[in-house]
Amino acid sequence: MDLLPLFHNLRGRRCVVVGGGDVALRKLRQLIDAGAAILVIAPEINAAIRKLAQKHTLSIRLTPFSDTDLDGAVLVIAATNDQAVNRHISELAQGRNVPVNVVDSPELCTVVFPSIVDRSPVQIAISSSGQAPVLARMLRTRLEGLIPSGYGKLAALAGKHRNQVKERIDNSLDRKAFWEEVFEGDIAELVYSEKIDEAEKRLEQKLAGNQPQQVGEVYLVGGGPGDPDLLTFRALRLMQKADIVLYDRLVSKEVMALVRRDAELIYVGKTAGDHPVTQENINEKLAEFALQGKRVLRLKGGDPFIFGRGGEEIAHLAERGVPFQVVPGITAASGCASYAGIPLTHRDYAQSVRFITGHLKDHSLDLNWQDLVSPNQTLVFYMGLSGLESICKELIARGKAATTPAALVEKGTTARQRVFVGDLTTLPDIVRKAEAKAPTLIIVGDVVKLHDTLSWFKG
């Protein structure tokens, strides 16, 4: 190894930072997080450091560096723009066996600052030994997406019960197996869901050997509008954890590719006039699989609480006593509009937005049309492809200008995205000739005018 990774306890200990610019500021923030007693030395300091000093206990001396400034220090950071001063500080610190970091000069350092994934008390430090700090930061970014934010609380729970477990379980291998089950099972999931009291109760039951019969859990997850990069960290984690997956027609194949490979997949999608699996049947399947002890992923396109019938599903689970958690997704209106370069609100065009289901029932749309023709608002119709012509005609009939801009986004946010732009008169014919296919989203309002200049995504 070029360097030996160590974690230092700096709480209340004297750390000296020489420099008053942006580079020094970055190091100061980390030292503050570590609880160090900090002395900042520089002839001048910038406004950001002054502001930091007002919020935290920092000692600031507006003078050049002096050799005596290292007296009692356990760490010194040289962050000046004078290489000669930085070199002198490094040599002086090494002569006194004080760890020293000289920013952007690894040859003058005895310690380096790593990129940190902070899930305190769990911490992961990544270093390139000062050779490629950007690479270290990129690795940290990847790890941030893989490690739940609740890891720290999980570690704190384990720390609270560590001695108790050690007293109850003498054998070290048995203790290891016990903690592995805790960290990988339902107790950890309760912690991630902020159900700390329930997690602690479950841990104590497990330790006492009277854990209740295992009941699974349902994860109601929004898969977003199609682009897998729009998934949340939590959604991806649960997708990789599920034993069985019930998924909709609107979930893209790119998102489905991220589901755990050995999970059982059950298609429960519905199209207009074709409901091979009823909603009641879906509700019951979710409860049935969870009561068998399985981790069930209910994966929906967009967001489960926006025209996704997620509320009905979790109401049924609650009645059956089945644990569940809900992970929001980026709804189609936000995702498709963004990728089409159409802001849903804009102070010059629209001050409000309405989400409307455009799904035909009995070949008609039962909507409060008069309310929808109010000025300065954007209308977004979900599931409106088959009713596009009716939507446009009704809006015109109720007073909306026939020249009102309108757009239809097909397979938004995916590589197959197409955007068709016209007005309430021309859009149906444009879409018909292009033979657009679901999933689609219709946007009506003056904000559609911005598509030509703001469109950025090329599918």
Summary of the structure (lengths in Angstrom):
residues: 459
radius of gyration: 29.1
end to end distance: 45.1
largest distance: 86.2
contacts: 1419
relative contact order: 0.07
helix: 40%
strand: 20%
